[in-house]
Amino acid sequence: MSIMNSPFQIRFAGALLACFVLFIGGGCRKVGTSTDQGPSRDRGACALLTPSEIEAVVGSPIKDTKPSEHADGTFRVTQCFYTAETFSKSVSLSLTEPDPRSSTKRSPKEYWKQTFGRFEGKKEEEEGDAEKRKSLQEKEEEPAVPPKKIDGVGDVAYWTATRVGGSLYVLKNDAFIRLSIGGADTEQVKMEKCKKLAQEALGRL
C-alpha cells in the first residue's frame, strides 16, 4: 500500500495543479458556496475549514468547495478543494484517516513514521556538503530538498517544496492533513498561511 508517489507526495491528494485537472474533467462534486454552512462531520476534509476562515488568510472570497474521496480498505483519504474567486489563491486540503472498513487496522500514524521518521532531529546541511548530498542523492535517490520540520502545529509537521510552491503535512493523533495554497506569494508566506489554516483545521479533528 502506497499513498504517496514519493515519501513526500500523497498520490490521491496531489498538489493544486492535479486538482485543476479534476475540475476540467468534472471529477469533483460541488458541495458548497462561499456562504458559510459550518463544518459537517460527514463531509470529510471539507468539515475542517470554513470558507470565511480561508478567505481571511488568502484574501479572496471562496466561491465553492469540491470534495473527493478514496478508500482502499486501509486508509480513507478525503480531499476538499476550496475554489477562490481569484482562482490562483484556491486551497487544497486532504485528510488521511484509518478506513473504518479496514480489517488490517494499519495506522496512518505508523505510515507517517515510516515516511517522515528518518528526518526527526536531522540538522540542516551546510553549503559545503553539497557534493556529499549530491552523491547520496545519486545512490539513494533522495529528493534534492528534504522536508523541513515546522514547529508549533499539530503533533509534528513538515513542509515539502514542490514546483507549485509546497505543501504542509501535519500529524495529529492517528490522522494527518495536507494543505496547499496557490498564488504568487513566496514559499515562506505560503508556509505561514498553511500553518494558520492548519491550526483551524486541527481544532476540528
N, C-alpha and C positions, 0 to 999 in steps of 0.2 A: 504494500500500500504506500503510495506516494502522493502527498497533497501539495508538493512543491516541484516546479521544474528544476530548481536548484535549491540548495539549503536556504535560500533567502527569497524564493518566489512561490506563492501559493498558486497552483495550477488553475483552479477554478475560481480564484479571486484575483485575476490579473490586474495590471495597472490600468489607469484611466483609458489608455488607448485601446485596450482589449474590450472594455465595456462599450466604447464608442462603436466598435464593430457590431456589438449586440444590438445597439439602437438601430443601426442601419438595417439589420436583418430582422428586426422586430422580436428579438429574443427575450425582451424583458416585459413584464406586465406592469402597467401603470396602476399604482395603488393610492396615490395621494396628490395633493397640490401644495402650494406654498402656504395654505391655511393650516395652522397647527391643529392636529386632531388629537395630539397627546400620544405617548407611547402605548403600544398594544403588544402584549407578550406573544401573540400568535403571528406576529409579523417578522420574527427573527431579528436580523440586523437592523431592519427599519424601525424596530422598537427602541433602539438605543439612543437615537438623536432626533430632535425635532427640527423642522425647517427653520424656525426662528433662531435656534441655537447655532445652526450652521451659518445663517445669514449674518449673525453678529460677528462671526470670525472671518468669513471670506469676503464680506462686504457686498454681496449680491443676493437679491431675493431668490428663494428656491421655488421653482415652478412646479415640480412634481418629484415623486420618489418612485423608483422602479426596483422591485425585488427579483431575485433569482435564488434558486436553492439546488443543492446537490447533496445527496446522502447515499452512501455506498455500503451501509451495514456496519461501518466502523466509526466514521465521523459524519456529522451533519454540518455542512458549510452553507450559510445563508449570506447573500450579498445584497447591499442596498446602494443604488446609485441615486444621489441627490442632484437633480439637474438644476443648475443655476441659470438665472436669466442671462448673465454673462457666462456662456457655456464653458469657457476655459476655466472658470472658477468652480466647476462642479466637483463633488466629493464622492469618493468610493469608500464604502465601509463593508468589511466582511467579518463574520463571526464564525469561529470553528468550535464546535461542541461535540461531546460524545453523541453518537447516533442512538436514540432511545430504543431502536430496534436491534441494536448490536448484541450479538451473543458473545463476542470476544471481549468486550468492555475495555478495549485499548484506550488509554488515556491521552487526550490532547497534550496534557502536561508532560507526559513521558516523551511524546513526539517532539515537543518543544525542546526538552533537554537534549535529545539526540541531535537536534538541528543547531541550537544556539549554545548548548552547554560548553562546547570546546572554546568559546570565546569569553567565558566568565573569567574575569581577572586578567585578561590579556591586555598588555600595555601597548600604547601606540608605538609603531615602529619609527625609528629615526630615519631621516632622509638618507643617511649614509648606508642604510641597509637595503637600498633599492635593488642592488644586484642580487642580494641574497633572496629578497622577496620574489624577484623575477624567476630565479632558479626554482624556488619552491612552487610557484605557480605552474611552471612547465612540468614538474614532476608529479604534483598532486592535484593539478587543475584547480587551484584555489582561485576565487574571484579576485580581480585586481584591487577592489576596495572591500575590505572586510566590514561587516556590520558594526555600527557604532552604538555602544551601550548608552541608554538615556536614563538618567536618574529622575526620581520624583513622580513616576507614574506607574500604576499597577504594581504587581509583584516584581516584575522585571520587564524591561522594554529595550528594543533595538531599532535603530534607523538603518534602512538599507537603501543605498543610492541606486537609481535606475536612470534610464535615458530620458524619462519624462519627469524627473525630479527626485523621486524617492517614496518610500513607504515606511510607516511606523507600525511595528508589531508590538503588541502589549499582552502579556500573560496576566490573568487573574484567576486564582483558584484552578479549576480544571477546564478553562476555556481561554482562547486568545482572539484578539481582534487585529485587523489590519486596516489602516487608514491611509488614503492618498488624496492629495489636493492638487488641482490643476492651477493654471495661471502662470504669470511671469515673475513671481517672487523668487528670491534666492532660495537655495536649499535650506539655509538656516531659518529663514522666515517660514517656509513651508513646514519645517520640523516643529517650530514653536506653535504654529496653528494646529497641526495634527495633535500635538500634546494637549492643547486646550480642549479640543474636541474629544480626545480620548478620556480625559478626566470626567467629562459629562457622560460619555457612553458607559464607562466602568461603573458609575453610580447606579446603573440600571441592570447590571449583570447579577 
